[in-house]
Amino acid sequence: MLSQIIAVTLMNLRNLPSRLGSSSVIVVGIGGVVAVLLTLLAMAGGFSAALERGGSPDRALVLRGGSDSEMSGQVEPEGVRIVSTMPEVADYSPEMYTVADVPKRATGQPANLIIRGVEPAAFRIRPEVEIIEGRSFEPGKREAIAGLGASSEFTGIDLGAKVALRDSDWTIVGLFKANGSAYESELWADLPVAQSTFRRGATVQSIRVRLTEPEAFDTLASRIEGDRRLDLEAHTEQTFYQRQSESLNALITNFGYTVAVIMAFGAFFAALNTMYTAVSTRTVEIATLRALGFGGAAVMVSVLIEALGLALLGGLLGGAIAYFGFNGFTVATLNQASFSQIAFDFAVTGDLLLLGLIWALTLGFVGGLFPAARAVRLPITSALRGE
């Protein structure tokens, strides 16, 4: 049986050039499904990765009780002092967090740019933050450093440029990267100067803490919750950013699968029609093989292999379009949790490429199954007469 399958399959493959037009319908149709699906999932994955890269297992975020984002947080100086003295805290960074309207380069329309006021401890706690051009801001001056994402997305956020924030001019003195995380979409400035400019008094929106060890988080969270002087909550950075990405990630993913399923129906019927046509134009050929002693199973499997082979080519085509066309492509979108723009790169990973091939082969199998079954059921005598 195996030798029969190989013989019939090779014969089918040799005849493919004569059916190039109809066969390309399957390849292009399935390739389109895979390309669209992978591109949308790469967008969702890239957004999640940009947020989650900002998290570290040895860092925690302390916010006002009930706050689900830094934007809605508020911590008084006394709260900062109490948290900073807890034994599970190795280092801490009180931070102001707000947004300012700055025009986007692509549209010229204003969008929310994150302004983060920090102290030197912010750099100690986040070793991934690295200034790659210029220098850091000097305390007491209206100077700021910009993440690479913010610089690429917003007008005037360039090294040496001045940007107007709250009726005052700030000078961009440095550009930094942060392992591709959401921090790269922010502008960092000296905390006291930022508090004064944005009229925040002595309050901050969050406290970043570096734990003595990752396992100390539960103890710290319980200690903060049990302190009646505090109305604060602790979150691991990883959990906090995962929650921030869930809403948009789910929206993009669901949209991607919905579009892919709709397109998959079209690709399925294209494969079905193409394979039925291929079988109908080869009825005499198939009947001759059956009359020569080739089994029905061998014929059926050979038709399925042809369909799967075309589907595989479509999957590879779609994967190539997604990878070479969009992997690493930088865009910005609104982070609904912080009402600010987050720049991120599309991420076409190996897992996504494998998923695309699975989708392609599934469509090819289902689209080739019914024509393959029909090939087996063809009456030999009628088919030899071309009926």
N, C-alpha and C positions, 0 to 999 in steps of 0.2 A: 504493500500500500504506500509506503514511504517513497519508493522509487517511482510509483505512478504519480504521486503528488508532485515530486520534483520535476518529472518530465512535463506534466501539464502546465505547471507554473512557469517553467522556462519558456514553453511555447507561448503562453499568454504574454509574458514580458517581452518576448521578441516581437510580438504583434502590437505592442503599445504605440510605436511611432505612427502606425496607421490610424490610431484612435487618439492622436495627440490633442486635438481640439476638445473633444468631450472629456478626456481624462484631466485636462488642465482645469476644467470647471471644478472638479473635486479638490484639486490642490489649492486653487485660489480661494475657493469658498471656505474650506477648513482653515487655510492660512489666515484669512481675514478674521475668523472667529477667535483663533488663538492670539493673534496680534492685539485685538481690542481687549480681550480678557486680561492678558498679561500686562498691557500698558496701564489699565485702570488699577489692577492689583499692585503693580509696581508703584503707582502713585500713593495708594493707601499705605503700603509698606514703607515707603520713603518718609511719609509724614510721621508715622509711628516711630520709626528709627530716629528721626531728628529729635523728637521729644525724649525718647527713652535713653538716648546717648547722654543726656544731661543727668542721668541718675547713676548713683554709685552706692554699693551696698553698705559702705561705711559712713554715709551721709544721711541726714534727716532734715526735714523741713518743718518748722514750727509756725503755725498760723493761728489766727483767732478761732475760737470754737465755732464750728458750723460753717466755716469758710471752705469753699471748694476750689478757690484759686487765690493767687497772690494779690490779684486786683482788689478783692474784697477783704483782704486781711488788714488787721491793725493791731500793733503790739506797742504798748507803752514802755517807756524806759525802765520802769520797775520790773516789768515782765522779762525784758532782756537781761537785766541784772540777775534775776532769780534763776533763769534757765542757764545762764552762762556759768553759774557756780555749781551746777549739778554734777555729781561725780562721773556720770556717763559721757560728759561732754569734754572732748579733748581740745576742741577749738570751736569758735563760733563767729558768725558774721551777720550782724543786723543789716537789713537791706530795705531800701525804699524801692517801690515798684509802681510805675505809672506809665501812661502812654501820652504821646504828642502827635498831632497831625503833621505829617510831612508828605509832600507829593511823591508819588511813585514814578520811577523812571519810565515805565512802560506806558502809563496812561496820563501822567501829569495830574491825576486826581489825588487829593489827600487821603492818606490811610494811617492807621495807628502804628506808630513805632514805639517799641518798649524802651523806656528809660529806667535804668537800674542804678540807684545810688548805693555805692559800696565803700567799704573800708579796705585797707591792705589785707585783712584776714580773708577776704573773698578770693584772693589769688592763691593763698596758702591752702584753702579748703578745696579749691578747684585746680589741681595741677594741670589739667588738660587745657586750660586757657593760656594761650601763648601769643604774645605780641609779635607779629611778623613784619610789621612796618611801623616806623616812627617810634614812639615811646609811650609810657603810661602817663596818665594825667597827674598833675601836681596837686596836692591837697590845698584847699582854699582858693583855687582858681576855677573859672568857668571853662574847663577843658573836659574833653570826653574821648573815649576810645570806642571804635565801632567794630562790630562783628563783620565778617566777610559777607554774610548774607544781607545784613542791613545796608552795607555799602553798595552791593550790587543791585538792590531793589529800590532804594530811595534816592531821590534827587538831592544832590548837595552833600551827601554823606561820603565825602572823599577826604583823603589825608591832606591836612592843611586848610581845609575849607571851613567856613563859618556857617553855622546853622542857627536859625532863630527858634528859641524855645522859651515860651512864656515871657515874651517881650524882652528877652535878653539874648545876646549873641554868644554862642559857644564855639570853641575851636576844636576841630577833630585833630588830635595830635597822634593818634595811633590806630592801627587796624589789628584785630586779633582773630585767631581761629580757636575752635573749641571742639575738635574731633567731630565736626559736622553736626553738633547738637544745636538745639533751639537757642542757646546762648549767642550763637553767631548772628541771630536776627535782632540783637539788642544793641543799645547804646549805654555804655557804663560811664559813670561820673563819680566825683567825690561826694560821699554821703551828706555831710553837713551843707555843702553848697547846693546840692540837689534838693534837700529838704527846705532850704531857705527859698530857692527859686520857685518851687512848686507849692510853697506855703503849707508844708506838712508838719511844722513845729518840730518836736523831738520824736514823734512817732515813726515807726517803720511798718512795713507790710508783712515782713517775714523775718525769721531767723534761720539761717543755714547753720547746721552744726555738724562737725565731724565727730563721730563716735569713737570712744576708746577701742571698740571692736564692734563688728556688725551685730553680734548677738546681744549687745547692750541696748538695742532699740526698744524691745518690749519693756525693759525696766524703766527706761527714760520716759516712754509713753505713759506708763502707769504712774510714775512719779509726778509728771505734769498734770495728769488728770486728777490725781488725788490732792493736789495743792489747792486749797481753797482761795488762795490769793490770786490764782490765775484762771483766766477764761481762754485757755489755749489748748490746741491739739497738735500732736506730733504725727508726721507721716514719713514713711521711708520715701526717699526720692524716687525710687523705681516704681513703687505703687502709685505715687502722686502723678507721675508722668504717664503711666499706663492708663489711669483714669481720664487724664486730660485728652488722650488720643482716641479713646473708645468711640465717642460719638461720631466724629468725622470719619474715622477708620471704618466703622460699621456702615455709614452712609455710602462711602465710595465703594466698599466691597460689595454691598448689596446691589448697588447700581451696576457695577461691573458684571456680576453674575446674571442680573436681569437682562442686560444688553446681550451678553454672550449666549444666553439661552434662546433669546429671540433670533439672533443670527444663526444659532446652531440648527434651528428648525429649517432655515433656508438651506444651510449646508447639507443637512441630512437629506432633504428632498432632492438636492442637486446630485448627491452621491447615489441616492436610490435610483433616480432617473438615468444617470450615466451608466450604472452597473446593469440595470434592466436592458438598456439599449445595447450594451456590450454583449449581454447574453443572447438577446434576440437576433443580433447580427451574426452570431456564431452558433446558431442552432444546428446547422448541418455539421459543423466541425465537432461540436460536443457530442452529437448523436453518433458520428463516425468513431469517436474515441470510445463511446460506450459499446458500440458494436464490436470494436476490436478487443474488448475485454477490460477496459478501464472501469473501475468501480465508481458508483455515484458519489461516494464519500471523497474520493480523490478529486473529482471534478468540483464538488462543493468547496472543499478546502482551498483549491487553487483559486477559485473566484474570490473567496474571502481574503486570501493572501494578496491578491492584486488590489483589492479595495484597501486593505491595511497598508500596503506599500504606498499607494497614492496618498492616503491619509497621513502617513508618516512624513512624506515630502511636504504636505501642507503644514503639518505641525512644525517642522524644521523651518519652513519659510516664515510662518508667523512668529516663531521664537526669534529668528534672526532680525525680523523687522522691529520687534519690541526691544531686543537687546541693543542692536546697533543704532536704532533710531531714538531710543528714549533712556537707556540706562545712563545714569549720571546727569540727565537733563534737569536743570535747576528751575524751579517755579516757586511761587509764594502763594499762600492761601490764608484765609482767616482762621485763626484758632478761636473757636467760639468760647472756650473757657476763659481766655484772657482778652478777647475782643481786639486782637492784634495780629499783625502779619507775621507768619512764620515761613522762612525760606527753607526749602529742602530739596533733595535730589531724588529723582525716580530711582528705585532699586529693583532691577530685574535680576533676581537671585537664581541660583541653581535649582532651588525647590520650585520656584515659579516656572522655570523652563520645563522641569519634569512634569508639573501639573499640566502645562500646555500640551505636551506630548500625550499624556493620558487622555485629555479631552479629544485630541485629534484621533487617536486610535479608537476611542469609544465610538466617535461619530463614524469612522470608517467601518468598524465592525458591524454596527447597527445598519448602516446604509448598504452594506454588502451582503448581509445575512439573507434577506428575502430574495434578491436576485440569485444568490447561490442556491437557495432551496428550490427555486424555479428551475434552475439548470438541471437539478437532479430529477425533477418530476417530468421533464420533457419525454414524451413517448418516442422511443427510438425510431420506429418505422415512419411515423408522421414527420418527425424532424428531418429524416433523411430525404423525404420527398419535398422538404421545404415548406410544409404546411404549418 
